Amino acid sequence: MINMKVARYYNNNDIREDEIAKPVIGPGEILVKVIKSGICGSDILEYYRFAKMKKLGVDSLILGHEIAGDIVEKGETVKHLKIGDRVFVSHHVPCFDCHYCKQGHHTACNLLHNTNYDPGGFAEFVRIPEINIEKKGVYVLDESVSYDEAVFIEPLGCVCRAQRLANVKDGLTVLILGSGTSGILHIQLAKLRGAKKVIATDINEYRLQKAKENGADAVFNADVDLPTKIREINKSRLADIVIVCTGATSAANQALKCAAPGSKIIFFAVPEPGVNLEVPINTYWRNEITIMTSYGAAPQDLDEAYNWILSKRIHIDGLITHRFPLNEVKEAFAVVCEASNSLKVILEPNR
């Protein structure tokens, strides 16, 4: 038996390097050597992770779902992939055939919620199940796409889905609450989709500066009287699209106050379970305001994300602020949790 190194998550303050057996692939599977693995904001949502541990009956998880690497083994029935291919692999895939998929809600598909690679992206190697290969979950990278860029395919795919559902388009004013990695990707994409004005907020001055550098037309500290500020720069109007990119309850409530008549509020991030929002439903009814949610990315969203990255129109330069080897995973998570002078933090399991 050959072992490999992994990072095992117990809680945000307890992530340990460990060793487990290197996965053995089946005839329709591939083994990927993980070169880069991004830490997602959802990886530090303890309530989310604890719920999964409870469901699985385990005390820890091997996380990681933003990976780029090399195919180092392939089963005999895998025909369209080869050893040496540089790949991005989606951890979840939909069935395309169920009621939800046929209605365009691929991320509500039962299969999508029950697929993953083995054991997780915070490992030296991952086994990619046959279903992930069959259902369009493996992307062979063009030689012009770096491993760093490939790490952003999944998070950008989630952003593409949200903006597609909200129909971000020419002439609209878009407000983005929260300027972490996802918020900045939303800024870049909204500009590419033709938004007339993009406004961003955060409580962190470093991230506000990054938002401005990445195309925001105006940035504000989240503590300001935001509706007044928006009206001052937007011809007395509030925002046409409000995208919530932080789980802070204050931001969720702030979003409800910043929506113009006919607008859409899309919750890309949400507060923890048990938090309820008071929606002024009579006002929303009178002004035809829509509240939406967006979860994850479907294959068409990943396709769009890959093409934006391939075309070099989405820029990841400057978005990766920290890189760590696997044996420094605890320090890596500390940077993400602190959310100070950082954006995307990358683990390099085979460094």
N, C-alpha and C positions, 0 to 999 in steps of 0.2 A: 504493500500500500504506500502510495506517495502522498505526502501531506503538502498543504499550501497554507499561506498566511491569510487571515481575514481580520476584519474589525468587527467586534461584537458589541452591540448597543444594549445597555441596561437602562440607562437614563441619560439625560443631557450632561451629567457630571461623571458618568461612569461608562466609558467606552474603552474596551480593552482589545489589544492585539491578541489573537489566538491562532491556533492551528487546527485545521480539520482535514479530512481526506479530500484530495483533489478529485473533482467529479469525473465519473466515467460516462462517456457518451454512448447513446444507442445508435442504431443504423440510420435513423433519420435526423440526427442531431449534430451540432457543432460545438466545439470548445473554443472559447475566445480568451485570449490573454489580455487582461485589462491594462491599458496604458494610462488612461485618464478616467477619473470618476468624480463627477461633481457632487457636492453636498447641496441638497435642495432645502429650501426653507421648511418644507413639510417634514424633513428628517428630524427637526428639533421640536416638532409639535408633540409634546409628551403625552397629552391626552389621546392623540391619534395613535401613537405607537403603543401606549399601554393597552388600549382597546384591542389592538391586533394581537398583542401578547396574550391577553386574556382569552381571546377567541381561539388561538392556537394552543393554549395551555403551556406556554413557554415563558422563561424569565428573561429572554434576550432575543435580539433580532440581528441578522446581517443585512443591513440596509444598502442603498445605493442603486439608483435607476437612471443615471445620466452618464452612460459609459461610451467609451471609444476604445477600440483595441484591434487585435489581429486574430484571424482564424488560425489556430494551430493544429486542430484536429477536425476531421469531418467524417460522418458516417457514410457507408457505401451507397446509400440511396439518395444522398444529397447531391444533386446534379448541377445546380446553377451557381453554386458557391465553391470556392477553392481555398486550399491552404495558402496563407499569405495575404488573403484579402483583408484590407483595412475596412472596419465596419463600425457603424453605430447600430445598436440593437434596442428596440423598444421592449420594455419589460411587460407591457400589457398589450393584448390584441383582442379585437372584437370578433364575433362569429360572422357578421355581415348578413345573417339569415333570420335572426329573431325579430320580434315585433319592434323592439327599441331601435335596433340597427336600421330596420326598414323605414322607421320614422325619422332617421337622421340623428338619433340619440345614441351613438355608438358607445359613448362613455358610460351609459347606463346598462350596457350589455353584461349579462351574468358571466360570460366567458372572460370579458375584459377584467372583471373584478376578481377572477380566479386563475389568472395566468401570471407567470413571473419566470425569471430565470433563476438558476440554481448556482450558488446560494443567495447572491445579491452582488451588487457592483462594488462593494467594499471588500474585494477579494482579489487574489492574484489571477484567478481563472474563474470563468462562469460557463456553465453548461446551458446551451440554448435549446429548449425543448422543440420537438418537431412542429408543434402547433404554432409556435412563434415564427418559425420559418415559413410554414404554409400560409399563414394569415398576414403576410407582408410586414413582418416585424424586423427584418434585417435589411439594412441599407449598406451597400458597398460604396465606399467613399471615393469620389473623384480624386485624382492625385493632387488637385489644387485645394482640397479641403483638408485642413490640419486636424489632428486629434483634438486640439483645443477647441476649434470651431465645432467639431462633431459633438462635443459635450453639450453644446447649446441647442442641439436639434430638438431634444425633448422639452426643455423649458420654453423654447420659442414656439414649439408646436402647441403648447397649452395657451400661449398668448395669441397665436393665430386663431385658435378655436374661439376664444372669447370675443375677439374683435370681429370675427365672421358672424357669430351669433348676434352681436350687438349692431352689426352693419355700420361699422366705422367707415366713413366715406368723405368725399369732397365737401368742404364748406362747413363742417361741424366743429364745435368747440368741445374738446375732450379734456376731462379732468381726471388725473390719476393720483389716487391717494396712496402714498407709500412708494418710495423711490429706491427700493432694493433692486436686485438683479431683474426680477420680473417687471417691476415698475419701469425700469429703464428700457427693457425690451419693448414694453407697451408704448413708451414714448417714441422709440425709433419706428415701430411698425405703424403707429397712428399717423406719423408724418408721411411714411411711404404710401399709406392708403388715402392720403389727401386731406387730412384734418387741417382745418384753417388755423386753429390755435390749439396748442397743447399746454395745459397747466399742470404742474406737478407739486406735490407736497411731501414733507417728511418732517420728523423732529430732529433729524441729524444733519448738520450743516455740510458735512463731507458728502453725503448722498444728494443733498440739494445741489451742490456744485456739480456732481456727476450728472444729475438730471439735466442741468443747463448745458453741460458739455455735449450731451447726447441729443440735443435738439429741442428741449422744452422751451417754449416761448416765454413762460413766466414760472417762477418757483416761489413757494411760500412755506414758511414754517407752519406746521399744522396747528399751532396754537393761536393763529390770527383769526379774526372774524372773516372766515373764508367766503361766505356768500357776498359780503360787501366788497371784498377784494376782486372777486370774479366779475361782479357787476361793473366795477370801476374800469376794468380793462376790456370788457366784452360788450360795450354799448348797452349797458343796463340789463343784460341778459345773463342768466345762469348757464350751466353747462348742458350741452345736448347729450353727451355720453359721460357717465361717471363710472370709473373703473376702480374698485376697491382692491388694493394689493397688499393690505395688511389685515391681520386678524384683530387689531385693536378695536374694542367696542366703541371708543370715541370716534374712530374713523368711520365706522359703520353708521353711527348716528349723524355724523357730519355729512356723509353722502346724501342722506335723506333731505338735507337742507339746501343742497347745491344743485338740485335737478330742475331744469327749465321745463315749461310746458312741452309735452310731446317727447320728452327725453327718455333715456334708458339708464338705469343703474344696474351695473353688472358686478356681482360679488365673485371676484376671482379668488379672493381669500375671505374667510369668515371667522367670526368669533368662536370660542369654544362651545361645546354643547351646554345647554342650559341658559344661554344668553338669548333673550328675546328683544326684538326691536319694536318700538311703538311707531307704527306707520300712520301718518295723517291721511287716512284712506279717503276721506271726503275730498281733501285737496287734490290727492292723486287722481281720484275719479274725475274731478272737474278738469284737470289738466292732462289727462291721458298719459300719465307717467308709468313706465313699465319697470318692474323690478325683476331681474334675471340672475341666474347663477351659471357658472361655467366650471366644469370639472375635467381635468386631464386633457388628453389629445387623442383624436382618432387618426387613422392612417392618412386621410386627406389633409389633416392639419400638419402631420409630420412631413408629408410630401411638400406642402407649402413652405414649411420652415426650412427644409433642406434646400429648396430652390432659392429662397432668399439668401441663405448662407453661401450657396454655390455661386450666386451672382455677385457676391461681396457687397450687397446693398444693406445687409445687417452687419454692423461692425461690432466685433467682440473685443477689439483692442481696448485695453484699459478696464475691462469688466472682470477679468481674472486678477484678483489682488493678492491671493495667497496660494501656495502650493506646498503640500506636505507628503512625505513618505508615509506608508501605512503605519509604521511604528510610532508616528507622532499624531495619530488620529485623535487622541484626547485634546491635544493643543489645537488641532484643526476645528473640532467642534466648539471649543471655547471661543475661537474667533467668530464663528457663525453666531453663536448665542449672544455674544457681546454686541454684535451688529453696530460696530462703531466705524472705524475707517476701513471698511471691507465691503466687497460685493461678492463675487463668486469665489468660493474656496474649493480647490481641487485636490483630491487625493491621487497619488501616483503609486499604485500598489506594487508595481514591479521596478520601482526606482532602486 
